Amino acid sequence: MRLPGPRDLVTLVERSSEQLVALLPRATDLLGSAERLVRDAGALVDRIEAIRSEAQALVERSEATRARADELVTGLEPTTRRAVALLAALEPAAERAVALLESMEPSLLKLMPTLERLAETTDPREVDAMVAMIDQLPLLAAKIETDVIPVLNTLTSVAPDLHDLLDVSRELNLMLARLPGMGRVKRRVDEQQELREGHRPPT
């Protein structure tokens, strides 16, 4: 086996140098790729950090929203209880209303043709007149109370006077009938009155 000499060492060094020179561009490219990878990794870390911050803020807003929702639900509990109590109190009235409507259904069905005819034949002017009359009812009631009722109250005192007047009239007729010749006068007056009633046009 031959030992390497100085020439072999020079050749080995030259080959190694050539290989190193050939590897230098690849090493440079690899170093550039490594730098780009480091920059991309840094940007990715920054985006991850930003996403984490946004997620944290979203969680905090969700917590605040949940807290407000809990407060709202807590505030609505008294209203809910009052609503439930009101519904429970209204249930008997609703049942009575349903029973009343069921009992009135036959009568309403009988009145339906009349109501339909009334709706078809009622003129808007008639409705306006009825509304105007209803508007006058307070004034009419006041007039009755102030004018008519006092007159009706006085009739209780007028009635005995009328009875007395009728009695006096009857007595006067009896006295006149006893006078000589008044019978013929009375018959003549009756005949004339009958003639006038006979010629009166029929009503």
Backbone as CSV, one residue per row, in Angstrom:
resi,resn,N_x,N_y,N_z,CA_x,CA_y,CA_z,C_x,C_y,C_z
1,MET,0.847,-1.208,0.000,0.000,0.000,0.000,0.872,1.243,0.000
2,ARG,0.567,2.184,-0.958,1.414,3.363,-1.093,0.874,4.480,-0.248
3,LEU,1.825,5.155,0.397,1.442,6.287,1.233,1.240,7.509,0.367
4,PRO,0.218,8.375,0.678,-0.001,9.555,-0.122,1.164,10.541,0.026
5,GLY,1.481,11.103,-1.110,2.601,12.042,-1.107,2.095,13.466,-1.139
6,PRO,3.026,14.381,-1.270,2.628,15.792,-1.305,1.719,16.111,-2.475
7,ARG,1.971,15.442,-3.629,1.116,15.692,-4.787,-0.305,15.265,-4.505
8,ASP,-0.420,14.128,-3.822,-1.793,13.654,-3.499,-2.490,14.635,-2.586
9,LEU,-1.757,15.190,-1.654,-2.372,16.140,-0.729,-2.825,17.398,-1.467
10,VAL,-1.982,17.841,-2.432,-2.367,19.030,-3.200,-3.621,18.755,-4.011
11,THR,-3.644,17.541,-4.605,-4.824,17.182,-5.408,-6.076,17.127,-4.542
12,LEU,-5.920,16.557,-3.334,-7.069,16.455,-2.426,-7.552,17.839,-2.021
13,VAL,-6.581,18.727,-1.769,-6.967,20.096,-1.374,-7.679,20.811,-2.521
14,GLU,-7.149,20.596,-3.772,-7.781,21.250,-4.919,-9.206,20.753,-5.118
15,ARG,-9.397,19.426,-4.980,-10.750,18.864,-5.141,-11.685,19.399,-4.049
16,SER,-11.182,19.456,-2.823,-12.012,19.948,-1.714,-12.387,21.405,-1.928
17,SER,-11.399,22.184,-2.474,-11.697,23.606,-2.732,-12.763,23.747,-3.804
18,GLU,-12.614,22.902,-4.877,-13.608,22.960,-5.946,-15.000,22.603,-5.418
19,GLN,-15.040,21.583,-4.563,-16.329,21.175,-4.010,-16.907,22.280,-3.107
20,LEU,-16.002,22.908,-2.328,-16.483,24.000,-1.459,-16.999,25.175,-2.286
21,VAL,-16.259,25.465,-3.394,-16.721,26.568,-4.247,-18.060,26.235,-4.881
22,ALA,-18.235,24.944,-5.269,-19.501,24.540,-5.869,-20.642,24.569,-4.849
23,LEU,-20.333,24.269,-3.593,-21.373,24.252,-2.549,-21.709,25.656,-2.037
24,LEU,-20.832,26.638,-2.337,-21.048,27.974,-1.780,-22.366,28.600,-2.239
25,PRO,-22.749,28.561,-3.559,-24.056,29.134,-3.946,-25.233,28.431,-3.260
26,ARG,-25.103,27.103,-3.154,-26.191,26.365,-2.490,-26.290,26.768,-1.030
27,ALA,-25.143,26.959,-0.405,-25.155,27.378,0.996,-25.759,28.767,1.139
28,THR,-25.398,29.639,0.128,-25.971,30.991,0.168,-27.491,30.951,0.002
29,ASP,-27.947,30.142,-0.965,-29.406,29.998,-1.154,-30.059,29.427,0.093
30,LEU,-29.413,28.433,0.681,-29.970,27.820,1.898,-30.055,28.835,3.020
31,LEU,-29.020,29.676,3.143,-29.043,30.709,4.175,-30.160,31.721,3.931
32,GLY,-30.345,32.103,2.611,-31.451,33.014,2.302,-32.805,32.398,2.609
33,SER,-32.944,31.097,2.278,-34.211,30.409,2.581,-34.449,30.352,4.085
34,ALA,-33.347,30.114,4.821,-33.485,30.059,6.278,-33.910,31.421,6.827
35,GLU,-33.355,32.525,6.264,-33.746,33.859,6.726,-35.227,34.138,6.411
36,ARG,-35.635,33.764,5.165,-37.050,33.957,4.821,-37.962,33.141,5.734
37,LEU,-37.526,31.917,6.038,-38.307,31.061,6.926,-38.427,31.676,8.309
38,VAL,-37.320,32.276,8.761,-37.358,32.926,10.081,-38.316,34.117,10.058
39,ARG,-38.255,34.924,8.934,-39.172,36.062,8.841,-40.636,35.596,8.792
40,ASP,-40.898,34.533,7.978,-42.270,34.014,7.899,-42.735,33.491,9.254
41,ALA,-41.798,32.821,9.935,-42.157,32.304,11.261,-42.475,33.446,12.219
42,GLY,-41.707,34.556,12.126,-41.995,35.715,12.977,-43.337,36.333,12.656
43,ALA,-43.628,36.462,11.316,-44.946,37.006,10.936,-46.069,36.106,11.411
44,LEU,-45.845,34.779,11.293,-46.859,33.840,11.763,-47.086,33.963,13.257
45,VAL,-45.986,34.132,13.988,-46.120,34.317,15.439,-46.898,35.591,15.743
46,ASP,-46.591,36.677,14.949,-47.325,37.930,15.161,-48.824,37.748,14.887
47,ARG,-49.150,37.040,13.783,-50.571,36.808,13.472,-51.233,35.957,14.545
48,ILE,-50.499,34.957,15.024,-51.049,34.122,16.108,-51.307,34.963,17.348
49,GLU,-50.370,35.877,17.653,-50.540,36.735,18.816,-51.748,37.666,18.631
50,ALA,-51.886,38.205,17.388,-53.036,39.079,17.128,-54.342,38.309,17.244
51,ILE,-54.345,37.075,16.707,-55.551,36.255,16.808,-55.849,35.927,18.262
52,ARG,-54.812,35.666,19.038,-55.023,35.378,20.457,-55.598,36.581,21.184
53,SER,-55.083,37.787,20.815,-55.601,39.002,21.449,-57.073,39.222,21.077
54,GLU,-57.389,39.021,19.786,-58.786,39.174,19.360,-59.681,38.147,20.038
55,ALA,-59.177,36.918,20.157,-59.967,35.892,20.829,-60.182,36.246,22.291
56,GLN,-59.151,36.799,22.932,-59.286,37.199,24.330,-60.316,38.322,24.474
57,ALA,-60.240,39.307,23.536,-61.213,40.398,23.588,-62.630,39.874,23.345
58,LEU,-62.763,38.920,22.401,-64.072,38.336,22.148,-64.599,37.599,23.360
59,VAL,-63.709,36.880,24.036,-64.123,36.171,25.256,-64.557,37.158,26.318
60,GLU,-63.831,38.282,26.441,-64.208,39.284,27.441,-65.551,39.907,27.102
61,ARG,-65.766,40.225,25.777,-67.067,40.779,25.393,-68.185,39.767,25.616
62,SER,-67.895,38.494,25.355,-68.898,37.449,25.590,-69.242,37.350,27.064
63,GLU,-68.226,37.481,27.901,-68.474,37.436,29.334,-69.331,38.627,29.763
64,ALA,-69.012,39.816,29.207,-69.810,40.992,29.561,-71.252,40.830,29.076
65,THR,-71.399,40.297,27.841,-72.747,40.078,27.313,-73.501,39.062,28.157
66,ARG,-72.820,38.015,28.573,-73.470,37.006,29.412,-73.868,37.592,30.752
67,ALA,-72.994,38.459,31.305,-73.331,39.095,32.582,-74.554,39.995,32.429
68,ARG,-74.605,40.785,31.316,-75.786,41.636,31.095,-77.033,40.798,30.867
69,ALA,-76.878,39.665,30.153,-78.027,38.788,29.940,-78.516,38.217,31.263
70,ASP,-77.577,37.857,32.134,-77.984,37.353,33.451,-78.711,38.426,34.240
71,GLU,-78.210,39.674,34.169,-78.888,40.762,34.873,-80.281,40.991,34.304
72,LEU,-80.394,40.922,32.956,-81.698,41.114,32.334,-82.673,40.022,32.744
73,VAL,-82.200,38.792,32.745,-83.068,37.679,33.159,-83.481,37.843,34.611
74,THR,-82.511,38.259,35.454,-82.835,38.470,36.868,-83.857,39.588,37.033
75,GLY,-83.713,40.663,36.221,-84.679,41.752,36.306,-86.046,41.379,35.778
76,LEU,-86.094,40.433,34.843,-87.378,40.026,34.273,-88.114,39.010,35.143
77,GLU,-87.443,38.444,36.109,-88.114,37.417,36.921,-89.333,37.957,37.661
78,PRO,-89.267,39.156,38.309,-90.502,39.674,38.939,-91.621,39.915,37.929
79,THR,-91.257,40.468,36.751,-92.275,40.693,35.722,-92.884,39.373,35.264
80,THR,-92.038,38.372,35.119,-92.538,37.058,34.708,-93.490,36.493,35.750
81,ARG,-93.107,36.635,37.016,-93.990,36.125,38.077,-95.320,36.865,38.088
82,ARG,-95.266,38.213,37.900,-96.519,38.973,37.868,-97.368,38.572,36.665
83,ALA,-96.713,38.336,35.521,-97.457,37.920,34.331,-98.122,36.572,34.552
84,VAL,-97.402,35.658,35.191,-97.978,34.337,35.472,-99.154,34.469,36.422
85,ALA,-98.990,35.319,37.453,-100.093,35.523,38.404,-101.288,36.165,37.716
86,LEU,-101.024,37.135,36.802,-102.120,37.780,36.080,-102.845,36.790,35.187
87,LEU,-102.093,35.940,34.496,-102.731,34.926,33.648,-103.574,33.973,34.487
88,ALA,-103.043,33.611,35.655,-103.811,32.720,36.529,-105.095,33.393,37.007
89,ALA,-105.016,34.714,37.283,-106.219,35.429,37.726,-107.215,35.612,36.586
90,LEU,-106.695,35.772,35.354,-107.590,35.980,34.217,-108.197,34.685,33.690
91,GLU,-107.652,33.566,34.069,-108.151,32.298,33.529,-109.618,32.055,33.864
92,PRO,-110.066,32.281,35.136,-111.509,32.101,35.402,-112.374,33.051,34.575
93,ALA,-111.926,34.318,34.429,-112.707,35.262,33.624,-112.777,34.804,32.176
94,ALA,-111.662,34.287,31.670,-111.671,33.790,30.296,-112.618,32.607,30.150
95,GLU,-112.620,31.732,31.137,-113.537,30.591,31.073,-114.989,31.051,31.106
96,ARG,-115.281,32.057,31.963,-116.648,32.583,32.005,-117.021,33.250,30.691
97,ALA,-116.055,33.971,30.085,-116.338,34.621,28.802,-116.625,33.587,27.724
98,VAL,-115.847,32.507,27.719,-116.076,31.449,26.736,-117.444,30.809,26.951
99,ALA,-117.775,30.548,28.216,-119.084,29.957,28.506,-120.216,30.909,28.095
100,LEU,-120.019,32.223,28.338,-121.044,33.198,27.958,-121.220,33.242,26.446
101,LEU,-120.102,33.240,25.716,-120.192,33.250,24.261,-120.864,31.987,23.741
102,GLU,-120.552,30.858,24.356,-121.190,29.616,23.929,-122.692,29.656,24.187
103,SER,-123.090,30.239,25.330,-124.524,30.324,25.617,-125.232,31.329,24.697
104,MET,-124.489,32.365,24.255,-125.092,33.376,23.378,-125.031,32.987,21.908
105,GLU,-124.337,31.921,21.581,-124.166,31.558,20.174,-125.490,31.333,19.455
106,PRO,-126.459,30.592,20.037,-127.736,30.424,19.315,-128.436,31.750,19.028
107,SER,-128.460,32.644,20.021,-129.109,33.937,19.802,-128.382,34.758,18.748
108,LEU,-127.056,34.726,18.796,-126.286,35.471,17.799,-126.515,34.917,16.402
109,LEU,-126.608,33.601,16.300,-126.869,33.005,14.994,-128.241,33.421,14.469
110,LYS,-129.231,33.522,15.372,-130.548,33.981,14.946,-130.529,35.448,14.527
111,LEU,-129.704,36.244,15.222,-129.639,37.667,14.905,-128.773,37.959,13.691
112,MET,-128.016,36.989,13.231,-127.089,37.227,12.134,-127.782,37.785,10.891
113,PRO,-128.911,37.195,10.419,-129.569,37.793,9.235,-130.009,39.229,9.458
114,THR,-130.520,39.523,10.662,-130.935,40.898,10.953,-129.748,41.838,10.933
115,LEU,-128.637,41.407,11.539,-127.446,42.252,11.548,-126.909,42.460,10.140
116,GLU,-126.935,41.411,9.321,-126.477,41.560,7.943,-127.366,42.530,7.167
117,ARG,-128.687,42.398,7.361,-129.593,43.329,6.675,-129.395,44.755,7.173
118,LEU,-129.182,44.911,8.481,-128.932,46.241,9.027,-127.661,46.840,8.445
119,ALA,-126.623,46.011,8.302,-125.370,46.506,7.727,-125.544,46.888,6.268
120,GLU,-126.398,46.148,5.543,-126.590,46.435,4.122,-127.474,47.659,3.899
121,THR,-128.441,47.889,4.789,-129.424,48.960,4.561,-129.102,50.248,5.307
122,THR,-128.115,50.229,6.172,-127.794,51.429,6.943,-126.959,52.374,6.096
123,ASP,-127.430,53.608,6.004,-126.727,54.630,5.252,-125.739,55.355,6.169
124,PRO,-124.595,55.752,5.641,-123.646,56.484,6.502,-124.239,57.743,7.108
125,ARG,-125.174,58.382,6.396,-125.798,59.579,6.956,-126.652,59.243,8.169
126,GLU,-127.297,58.069,8.141,-128.069,57.640,9.310,-127.158,57.414,10.505
127,VAL,-125.989,56.832,10.234,-125.026,56.636,11.329,-124.577,57.978,11.879
128,ASP,-124.320,58.952,10.981,-123.919,60.284,11.442,-125.027,60.921,12.270
129,ALA,-126.283,60.750,11.817,-127.406,61.318,12.570,-127.523,60.666,13.942
130,MET,-127.318,59.349,13.997,-127.385,58.657,15.281,-126.274,59.123,16.215
131,VAL,-125.082,59.310,15.648,-123.971,59.808,16.462,-124.285,61.205,16.981
132,ALA,-124.853,62.047,16.103,-125.217,63.398,16.543,-126.273,63.353,17.636
133,MET,-127.242,62.435,17.502,-128.277,62.314,18.530,-127.674,61.851,19.847
134,ILE,-126.728,60.897,19.760,-126.078,60.425,20.983,-125.294,61.559,21.630
135,ASP,-124.689,62.419,20.779,-123.960,63.563,21.334,-124.892,64.520,22.060
136,GLN,-126.167,64.580,21.622,-127.125,65.489,22.254,-127.767,64.899,23.501
137,LEU,-127.533,63.605,23.764,-128.186,62.963,24.908,-127.857,63.637,26.238
138,PRO,-126.597,64.039,26.506,-126.365,64.729,27.791,-127.191,65.999,27.939
139,LEU,-127.286,66.798,26.847,-128.103,68.007,26.911,-129.571,67.662,27.102
140,LEU,-130.055,66.627,26.404,-131.444,66.208,26.548,-131.728,65.735,27.966
141,ALA,-130.803,64.971,28.524,-130.991,64.498,29.903,-131.029,65.665,30.874
142,ALA,-130.173,66.664,30.641,-130.185,67.833,31.516,-131.502,68.596,31.403
143,LYS,-132.024,68.732,30.156,-133.300,69.417,29.967,-134.432,68.665,30.664
144,ILE,-134.435,67.342,30.537,-135.486,66.552,31.195,-135.416,66.736,32.696
145,GLU,-134.197,66.734,33.211,-134.041,66.840,34.659,-134.437,68.215,35.174
146,THR,-134.126,69.260,34.388,-134.401,70.613,34.867,-135.784,71.126,34.496
147,ASP,-136.373,70.643,33.375,-137.642,71.195,32.900,-138.806,70.220,33.022
148,VAL,-138.595,68.979,32.571,-139.713,68.039,32.498,-140.035,67.458,33.865
149,ILE,-139.026,67.019,34.567,-139.285,66.367,35.862,-139.975,67.307,36.839
150,PRO,-139.592,68.594,36.927,-140.368,69.479,37.821,-141.834,69.572,37.436
151,VAL,-142.135,69.612,36.120,-143.536,69.654,35.691,-144.258,68.383,36.099
152,LEU,-143.592,67.238,35.924,-144.217,65.979,36.332,-144.448,65.946,37.839
153,ASN,-143.517,66.535,38.583,-143.711,66.559,40.040,-144.914,67.415,40.423
154,THR,-145.203,68.459,39.632,-146.360,69.312,39.965,-147.678,68.640,39.635
155,LEU,-147.657,67.579,38.805,-148.908,66.906,38.463,-149.566,66.274,39.681
156,THR,-148.748,65.912,40.656,-149.343,65.321,41.864,-150.239,66.319,42.588
157,SER,-149.907,67.605,42.477,-150.769,68.625,43.110,-151.886,69.068,42.175
158,VAL,-151.690,68.918,40.830,-152.725,69.327,39.878,-153.853,68.316,39.817
159,ALA,-153.537,67.032,40.002,-154.555,65.985,39.876,-155.737,66.216,40.812
160,PRO,-155.553,66.488,42.096,-156.749,66.754,42.948,-157.558,67.945,42.466
161,ASP,-156.873,68.982,41.976,-157.614,70.150,41.474,-158.458,69.772,40.276
162,LEU,-157.914,68.910,39.388,-158.700,68.473,38.241,-159.920,67.679,38.683
163,HIS,-159.739,66.809,39.667,-160.878,66.046,40.170,-161.941,66.976,40.742
164,ASP,-161.524,67.987,41.481,-162.487,68.949,42.041,-163.215,69.691,40.928
165,LEU,-162.451,70.073,39.882,-163.078,70.787,38.778,-164.109,69.915,38.072
166,LEU,-163.812,68.630,37.875,-164.772,67.722,37.254,-166.015,67.564,38.113
167,ASP,-165.803,67.471,39.412,-166.964,67.343,40.308,-167.858,68.588,40.205
168,VAL,-167.242,69.763,40.184,-168.018,71.002,40.081,-168.754,71.048,38.753
169,SER,-168.088,70.562,37.695,-168.734,70.560,36.382,-169.944,69.647,36.376
170,ARG,-169.809,68.468,36.999,-170.959,67.554,37.048,-172.123,68.189,37.832
171,GLU,-171.806,68.788,38.958,-172.862,69.414,39.751,-173.529,70.547,38.967
172,LEU,-172.726,71.309,38.209,-173.286,72.397,37.430,-174.207,71.859,36.340
173,ASN,-173.811,70.752,35.712,-174.663,70.144,34.686,-175.986,69.679,35.297
174,LEU,-175.920,69.099,36.505,-177.148,68.638,37.160,-178.052,69.824,37.489
175,MET,-177.452,70.905,37.940,-178.245,72.077,38.273,-178.887,72.673,37.024
176,LEU,-178.127,72.715,35.932,-178.691,73.263,34.701,-179.786,72.358,34.157
177,ALA,-179.646,71.063,34.335,-180.667,70.137,33.832,-181.981,70.311,34.574
178,ARG,-181.937,70.773,35.835,-183.174,70.927,36.591,-183.922,72.215,36.226
179,LEU,-183.264,73.150,35.547,-183.943,74.397,35.189,-184.976,74.129,34.094
180,PRO,-186.115,74.858,34.120,-187.144,74.644,33.084,-186.618,75.038,31.707
181,GLY,-186.834,74.192,30.717,-186.427,74.471,29.341,-184.986,74.126,29.032
182,MET,-184.166,73.807,30.031,-182.747,73.507,29.779,-182.576,72.151,29.114
183,GLY,-183.583,71.257,29.290,-183.476,69.946,28.649,-183.512,70.093,27.146
184,ARG,-184.450,70.972,26.647,-184.519,71.158,25.203,-183.259,71.826,24.677
185,VAL,-182.756,72.783,25.421,-181.519,73.465,25.000,-180.366,72.476,24.926
186,LYS,-180.309,71.569,25.926,-179.211,70.591,25.955,-179.328,69.634,24.774
187,ARG,-180.633,69.207,24.463,-180.787,68.292,23.332,-180.382,68.993,22.038
188,ARG,-180.721,70.286,21.884,-180.364,71.010,20.669,-178.840,71.128,20.539
189,VAL,-178.195,71.392,21.651,-176.717,71.489,21.617,-176.116,70.149,21.236
190,ASP,-176.669,69.051,21.782,-176.149,67.722,21.437,-176.354,67.418,19.968
191,GLU,-177.559,67.795,19.435,-177.815,67.530,18.023,-176.851,68.317,17.135
192,GLN,-176.648,69.578,17.452,-175.711,70.380,16.663,-174.294,69.795,16.723
193,GLN,-173.918,69.318,17.901,-172.584,68.726,18.019,-172.478,67.450,17.206
194,GLU,-173.564,66.652,17.181,-173.543,65.433,16.375,-173.457,65.764,14.896
195,LEU,-174.180,66.837,14.464,-174.120,67.236,13.067,-172.702,67.672,12.684
196,ARG,-172.081,68.461,13.566,-170.712,68.892,13.269,-169.759,67.701,13.184
197,GLU,-169.946,66.726,14.081,-169.067,65.547,14.038,-169.347,64.715,12.819
198,GLY,-170.642,64.691,12.319,-170.962,63.952,11.128,-170.337,64.533,9.870
199,HIS,-170.235,65.896,9.825,-169.632,66.557,8.641,-168.125,66.681,8.753
200,ARG,-167.533,66.291,9.883,-166.068,66.393,10.030,-165.391,65.349,9.165
201,PRO,-164.381,65.701,8.374,-163.727,64.735,7.500,-163.014,63.656,8.324
202,PRO,-163.026,62.432,7.848,-162.372,61.349,8.626,-160.877,61.585,8.702
203,THR,-160.292,61.210,9.812,-158.828,61.364,9.991,-158.158,60.047,9.810
